[in-house]
Amino acid sequence: MICNLQFNFLILQYDTEHVKHSIAAPKDLWLKTPYANLIRYVPSGIYFSRIKVRGKLIRRSLKTNSLTVAKLRLGDLEKVERQRVEVQGAVQSGNMRFRDALTIFRGRLQKDAALKPRTKEFREEQISALLKSWPGLEQIEVRKISKQDCLTWASQYSTEASPPCVKTCVATLRMVIDVAIEAGSRYDNPAKLIKKLCVRQKELHLPNRDQFLQLVESIEKVNRRFSKNCADLVRFLAYGGFRKSEAATITWADCDFSKREIVVRGDPETGTKNWTIRRVPMIPDMIDLLDRLRADRPDEPATQRVMEVRECQIAIDSACKKLKVTRFTHHDLRHLFATLCTESGVDIPTVSRWLGHKDGGALAMRVYGHLRDQHSVAMARRVPFN
């Protein structure tokens, strides 16, 4: 009897110790550090944050086993988590400020994989312009922003900025307020009552053929280190209708001399403006240019970029001033290509496809349509009736 009791006691003692060990074991997986809110997961060595915000315990991986990196990331994570909790509290109480809606909007913006990095940067620029032009906007409760407030801001901002800038800022304001509407902080969007400004189309002042040849020759004659390269870039942009950013990425591998076309891929990370690869045929002047460049640099690998400079605006400005020609930009050379193509009889949809437009020629028609009309009149004069 006594033996049985002793045996049962030993079993009970073992079970108790085993349970204690089982409960304590998970705690042994986490190691405290000398820094507040920073712990380390022993099996993997990864650091975690352990933050308590408004009574809620939040544990997030810092995705590093370096203590130095973990300390830096901990501060950023604490800030983000506290802002997130504050935004949630503001939404629940119905007192969401513009700052809170903007935080949510920025978070979605950065996580949107469909947007290019440059698009995200552009939207951030518009946010900065909006906050600068509307002092105190961040602290205003979204439900208190009235139609009159929006109209007053738009009226004032339109006197300081160009119509395209005002248009994009208004669009940004609408999107941020839409976030508050989605969260239930207000019912309508007062920014939608701002009337769209009429964006005037830029009047093109392009050099004619003779002026263009004189400009290129003038740039070459400066005889500085990159003068010849700048002149070649001017030719390259005018002969292909490329955007400046696209021209900077074209390599010899993209130049298909057998098919007489150039493949435009854009930046490896951001791609072309419309995320598509397009093929631009080589006009005779482009063929001559590329043949000369290849003959001068025969040993370059296929991965080498064709253009040795990325921009030449200073050289263009100097040549225009010297020849007393209206100043133009890199992008105007794209217009020059489209203009000469249209004047030479190439139809608008084809020109639009070469430029990389995705609207079937609607934009090209608005910009270059008058050239087609002039061409039609000139062609009509050649038609005899008797």
C-alpha positions as CSV (number, residue, x, y, z in Angstrom):
1,M,0.0,0.0,0.0
2,I,2.8,2.4,1.0
3,C,4.7,1.4,-2.1
4,N,1.8,2.2,-4.3
5,L,1.3,5.6,-2.7
6,Q,5.0,6.4,-3.1
7,F,4.9,5.3,-6.8
8,N,1.8,7.5,-7.5
9,F,3.5,10.4,-5.7
10,L,6.5,10.0,-7.9
11,I,4.4,9.9,-11.1
12,L,2.5,13.0,-9.9
13,Q,5.7,14.8,-9.2
14,Y,7.1,13.9,-12.6
15,D,3.9,15.1,-14.4
16,T,4.0,18.4,-12.5
17,E,7.7,19.0,-13.4
18,H,6.9,18.0,-17.0
19,V,4.0,20.4,-17.2
20,K,6.2,23.2,-15.7
21,H,8.9,22.5,-18.2
22,S,6.4,22.4,-21.1
23,I,5.0,25.8,-20.1
24,A,8.4,27.3,-19.6
25,A,9.9,26.0,-22.8
26,P,8.2,28.5,-25.1
27,K,9.5,31.4,-23.0
28,D,13.0,30.1,-23.4
29,L,12.6,30.6,-27.2
30,W,12.6,34.4,-26.7
31,L,15.7,36.3,-25.4
32,K,15.5,39.8,-24.0
33,T,17.9,42.4,-25.2
34,P,19.3,45.5,-23.4
35,Y,16.9,47.6,-25.5
36,A,13.3,48.2,-24.7
37,N,10.7,46.6,-27.0
38,L,13.4,44.5,-28.7
39,I,13.5,40.7,-28.3
40,R,15.2,37.9,-30.2
41,Y,13.8,34.6,-31.4
42,V,16.5,32.1,-30.3
43,P,16.0,29.3,-32.9
44,S,16.4,31.6,-35.9
45,G,18.3,34.5,-34.4
46,I,15.8,37.0,-35.9
47,Y,14.9,40.1,-33.9
48,F,11.3,41.1,-33.2
49,S,9.6,44.2,-31.8
50,R,7.4,43.8,-28.8
51,I,5.3,47.0,-28.5
52,K,2.3,47.8,-26.4
53,V,0.1,50.5,-27.9
54,R,-3.1,51.5,-26.1
55,G,-3.1,48.2,-24.2
56,K,-2.6,46.1,-27.3
57,L,0.5,44.0,-27.5
58,I,2.0,44.0,-31.0
59,R,4.8,41.7,-32.0
60,R,6.4,42.1,-35.4
61,S,9.4,40.5,-37.1
62,L,12.2,43.0,-38.0
63,K,13.5,40.5,-40.6
64,T,17.1,40.8,-39.5
65,N,19.6,39.0,-37.2
66,S,21.8,42.1,-36.9
67,L,21.3,44.0,-33.7
68,T,22.3,47.3,-35.3
69,V,19.8,47.0,-38.2
70,A,17.1,45.8,-35.7
71,K,17.5,48.9,-33.6
72,L,17.0,51.2,-36.7
73,R,14.0,49.3,-37.9
74,L,12.5,49.2,-34.4
75,G,12.1,53.0,-34.3
76,D,10.4,53.1,-37.8
77,L,8.1,50.2,-36.9
78,E,7.0,51.8,-33.6
79,K,6.1,55.0,-35.4
80,V,4.1,53.1,-38.1
81,E,2.3,51.0,-35.6
82,R,1.4,53.9,-33.4
83,Q,0.1,55.9,-36.4
84,R,-1.9,52.9,-37.5
85,V,-3.6,52.5,-34.1
86,E,-4.3,56.3,-33.9
87,V,-5.9,56.2,-37.4
88,Q,-8.1,53.3,-36.4
89,G,-9.1,55.1,-33.2
90,A,-9.9,58.2,-35.2
91,V,-12.0,56.2,-37.7
92,Q,-14.0,54.6,-34.9
93,S,-14.6,57.9,-33.2
94,G,-15.6,59.6,-36.4
95,N,-13.0,62.3,-35.9
96,M,-10.6,61.3,-38.7
97,R,-8.2,64.2,-39.6
98,F,-6.9,64.8,-43.1
99,R,-3.5,63.6,-41.8
100,D,-5.0,60.2,-40.8
101,A,-6.6,59.7,-44.3
102,L,-3.4,60.8,-45.9
103,T,-1.5,58.1,-43.9
104,I,-3.8,55.4,-45.2
105,F,-3.6,56.8,-48.7
106,R,0.2,56.8,-48.7
107,G,0.3,53.3,-47.3
108,R,-1.8,52.0,-50.2
109,L,0.2,54.0,-52.7
110,Q,3.5,52.4,-51.7
111,K,2.0,48.9,-51.7
112,D,0.4,49.2,-55.1
113,A,2.4,46.9,-57.3
114,A,0.6,48.2,-60.4
115,L,2.2,51.6,-60.1
116,K,5.7,52.5,-61.3
117,P,8.2,54.0,-58.9
118,R,8.1,57.3,-60.8
119,T,4.3,57.4,-60.5
120,K,4.5,57.0,-56.8
121,E,7.2,59.8,-56.6
122,F,5.0,62.0,-58.7
123,R,2.0,61.5,-56.4
124,E,4.2,62.3,-53.4
125,E,5.2,65.5,-55.1
126,Q,1.6,66.4,-55.5
127,I,0.9,65.7,-51.9
128,S,3.7,68.0,-50.9
129,A,2.4,70.7,-53.2
130,L,-1.1,70.3,-51.8
131,L,0.0,70.6,-48.1
132,K,2.2,73.6,-48.9
133,S,-0.5,75.4,-50.7
134,W,-3.1,74.7,-48.0
135,P,-1.5,75.4,-44.6
136,G,-3.0,73.5,-41.7
137,L,-4.8,71.0,-43.9
138,E,-3.3,68.0,-42.1
139,Q,-4.9,69.0,-38.8
140,I,-8.4,69.6,-40.1
141,E,-11.0,67.0,-39.5
142,V,-12.1,65.6,-42.8
143,R,-15.8,65.9,-42.0
144,K,-15.3,69.7,-41.5
145,I,-13.8,70.3,-44.9
146,S,-16.5,72.2,-46.8
147,K,-17.2,72.9,-50.5
148,Q,-16.2,76.6,-49.9
149,D,-12.9,75.6,-48.4
150,C,-12.1,73.5,-51.5
151,L,-13.2,76.2,-53.9
152,T,-11.2,78.9,-52.0
153,W,-8.0,76.8,-52.0
154,A,-8.4,75.9,-55.7
155,S,-9.0,79.6,-56.7
156,Q,-5.9,80.7,-54.8
157,Y,-3.7,77.8,-56.0
158,S,-4.7,78.4,-59.6
159,T,-3.1,81.8,-59.5
160,E,0.2,80.3,-58.3
161,A,0.6,77.1,-60.3
162,S,0.0,76.0,-63.9
163,P,-3.3,74.3,-64.9
164,P,-1.8,70.8,-65.2
165,C,-0.4,71.1,-61.6
166,V,-3.7,72.3,-60.2
167,K,-5.5,69.5,-62.0
168,T,-3.2,66.8,-60.5
169,C,-3.4,68.4,-57.0
170,V,-7.2,68.4,-57.1
171,A,-7.2,64.8,-58.1
172,T,-4.9,63.9,-55.2
173,L,-7.2,65.8,-52.8
174,R,-10.2,63.9,-54.0
175,M,-8.5,60.6,-53.6
176,V,-7.4,61.3,-50.0
177,I,-11.0,62.4,-49.1
178,D,-12.3,59.3,-50.7
179,V,-10.3,57.3,-48.2
180,A,-12.1,59.1,-45.4
181,I,-15.5,58.4,-47.1
182,E,-14.6,54.8,-47.3
183,A,-13.8,54.8,-43.6
184,G,-17.2,56.3,-42.8
185,S,-15.9,59.7,-41.6
186,R,-18.0,61.6,-44.1
187,Y,-20.7,61.1,-46.8
188,D,-19.7,63.2,-49.8
189,N,-16.5,64.5,-51.4
190,P,-16.5,68.4,-51.6
191,A,-13.4,68.3,-53.8
192,K,-15.4,66.9,-56.6
193,L,-17.2,70.2,-56.9
194,I,-14.0,71.9,-58.0
195,K,-14.4,72.7,-61.7
196,K,-11.8,71.3,-64.1
197,L,-9.4,74.0,-65.4
198,C,-9.0,74.2,-69.1
199,V,-5.4,73.0,-69.9
200,R,-4.2,74.8,-72.9
201,Q,-2.3,72.8,-75.4
202,K,1.3,73.9,-75.7
203,E,2.1,75.8,-78.9
204,L,4.9,74.0,-80.7
205,H,7.8,76.1,-81.9
206,L,9.9,73.6,-83.7
207,P,12.9,74.2,-86.0
208,N,12.5,73.4,-89.6
209,R,14.8,71.0,-91.5
210,D,17.4,73.6,-92.3
211,Q,17.4,75.1,-88.8
212,F,17.7,71.6,-87.3
213,L,20.8,70.8,-89.5
214,Q,22.4,74.1,-88.5
215,L,21.7,73.5,-84.8
216,V,23.3,70.1,-84.9
217,E,26.3,71.5,-86.8
218,S,26.6,74.4,-84.3
219,I,26.6,72.0,-81.3
220,E,29.4,69.9,-82.9
221,K,31.6,72.9,-83.6
222,V,31.7,73.9,-80.0
223,N,34.4,71.2,-79.8
224,R,34.1,70.5,-76.1
225,R,34.5,67.0,-74.5
226,F,30.9,65.9,-75.1
227,S,29.9,68.2,-78.0
228,K,29.9,65.5,-80.6
229,N,28.0,63.1,-78.3
230,C,25.4,65.8,-77.6
231,A,24.9,66.4,-81.3
232,D,24.4,62.6,-81.8
233,L,21.8,62.5,-79.0
234,V,19.9,65.4,-80.7
235,R,19.9,63.4,-84.0
236,F,18.9,60.2,-82.2
237,L,15.9,61.8,-80.4
238,A,14.7,63.5,-83.6
239,Y,15.2,60.5,-85.9
240,G,13.4,58.1,-83.5
241,G,10.9,60.1,-81.5
242,F,12.1,58.6,-78.3
243,R,11.6,60.0,-74.9
244,K,14.9,61.1,-73.2
245,S,14.6,58.4,-70.6
246,E,14.0,55.7,-73.3
247,A,16.9,56.9,-75.5
248,A,19.3,56.5,-72.5
249,T,18.5,52.8,-72.2
250,I,18.8,51.7,-75.9
251,T,21.7,49.3,-76.5
252,W,23.2,47.9,-79.6
253,A,21.3,44.7,-79.0
254,D,18.1,46.7,-79.3
255,C,19.1,47.9,-82.8
256,D,18.0,45.2,-85.3
257,F,19.8,46.2,-88.5
258,S,18.4,43.3,-90.5
259,K,14.8,44.4,-89.8
260,R,15.7,48.0,-89.8
261,E,14.0,48.7,-86.5
262,I,14.8,49.7,-82.9
263,V,13.3,47.9,-79.9
264,V,12.4,50.4,-77.1
265,R,12.2,48.7,-73.7
266,G,12.7,51.5,-71.3
267,D,14.4,51.3,-67.9
268,P,14.9,47.7,-66.6
269,E,13.1,48.6,-63.4
270,T,10.4,51.1,-64.6
271,G,10.0,50.1,-68.2
272,T,8.5,52.4,-70.8
273,K,5.9,54.9,-69.9
274,N,3.1,52.5,-70.8
275,W,4.8,49.3,-69.6
276,T,5.0,48.0,-73.2
277,I,7.8,47.2,-75.5
278,R,7.5,48.9,-78.9
279,R,9.4,48.8,-82.2
280,V,10.3,51.9,-84.1
281,P,11.4,51.6,-87.7
282,M,14.8,53.2,-88.7
283,I,14.3,56.1,-91.1
284,P,17.2,56.6,-93.6
285,D,18.8,59.3,-91.4
286,M,18.7,57.0,-88.4
287,I,20.4,54.2,-90.4
288,D,23.2,56.5,-91.5
289,L,23.7,57.7,-87.9
290,L,23.8,54.2,-86.4
291,D,26.1,52.9,-89.2
292,R,28.5,55.8,-88.4
293,L,28.4,55.2,-84.7
294,R,29.0,51.5,-85.0
295,A,31.9,52.1,-87.4
296,D,33.5,54.4,-84.9
297,R,32.9,52.0,-82.0
298,P,33.2,48.5,-83.5
299,D,34.4,46.7,-80.4
300,E,31.6,47.6,-78.1
301,P,29.5,44.7,-76.7
302,A,25.9,44.3,-77.6
303,T,25.0,45.4,-74.0
304,Q,26.6,48.8,-74.4
305,R,24.3,51.8,-74.7
306,V,24.2,53.5,-78.1
307,M,24.1,57.0,-76.6
308,E,27.1,58.1,-74.6
309,V,25.3,61.0,-72.9
310,R,21.9,61.1,-71.3
311,E,21.0,64.8,-71.9
312,C,22.1,67.8,-73.8
313,Q,19.8,70.7,-72.9
314,I,22.6,73.1,-72.2
315,A,24.1,72.4,-75.6
316,I,20.7,72.9,-77.3
317,D,20.1,76.2,-75.4
318,S,23.5,77.6,-76.5
319,A,23.0,76.6,-80.1
320,C,19.5,78.1,-80.2
321,K,20.8,81.4,-78.7
322,K,23.6,81.5,-81.1
323,L,21.4,80.9,-84.2
324,K,18.5,83.0,-82.8
325,V,16.1,80.1,-82.9
326,T,13.3,79.6,-80.5
327,R,14.4,77.4,-77.6
328,F,13.2,73.8,-77.5
329,T,13.7,70.8,-75.2
330,H,14.5,67.1,-75.5
331,H,10.8,66.3,-75.7
332,D,10.3,68.8,-78.5
333,L,12.5,66.6,-80.6
334,R,9.9,63.9,-80.2
335,H,7.4,66.4,-81.5
336,L,9.7,67.2,-84.4
337,F,9.9,63.5,-85.3
338,A,6.1,63.2,-85.3
339,T,5.7,66.4,-87.2
340,L,8.0,65.4,-90.0
341,C,6.5,61.9,-90.2
342,T,3.0,63.5,-90.5
343,E,4.1,66.0,-93.1
344,S,5.7,63.2,-95.1
345,G,2.4,61.5,-95.4
346,V,2.6,58.9,-92.6
347,D,-0.9,58.4,-91.2
348,I,-1.7,59.5,-87.6
349,P,-2.4,56.0,-86.2
350,T,1.0,54.8,-87.5
351,V,2.8,57.8,-86.0
352,S,1.0,57.2,-82.7
353,R,2.1,53.6,-82.6
354,W,5.7,54.6,-83.3
355,L,5.5,57.1,-80.4
356,G,4.2,54.5,-78.1
357,H,0.7,56.0,-77.5
358,K,-2.0,53.6,-76.3
359,D,-5.0,55.6,-77.3
360,G,-5.2,54.6,-80.9
361,G,-4.1,58.1,-82.1
362,A,-6.4,60.3,-80.2
363,L,-3.6,62.4,-78.6
364,A,-1.6,62.5,-81.8
365,M,-4.7,63.7,-83.7
366,R,-5.1,66.6,-81.2
367,V,-1.5,67.6,-81.4
368,Y,-0.7,67.0,-85.1
369,G,-4.1,66.9,-86.7
370,H,-3.7,70.3,-88.2
371,L,-0.6,69.1,-90.1
372,R,-2.7,66.3,-91.7
373,D,-5.2,68.9,-92.8
374,Q,-2.5,71.1,-94.3
375,H,-1.1,68.0,-96.0
376,S,-4.5,67.1,-97.4
377,V,-4.9,70.6,-98.9
378,A,-1.5,70.5,-100.5
379,M,-2.2,67.0,-101.9
380,A,-5.6,68.2,-103.2
381,R,-3.9,70.9,-105.3
382,R,-2.1,68.2,-107.2
383,V,-5.3,66.5,-108.4
384,P,-6.3,67.7,-111.9
385,F,-9.8,67.5,-113.2
386,N,-9.1,68.1,-116.9
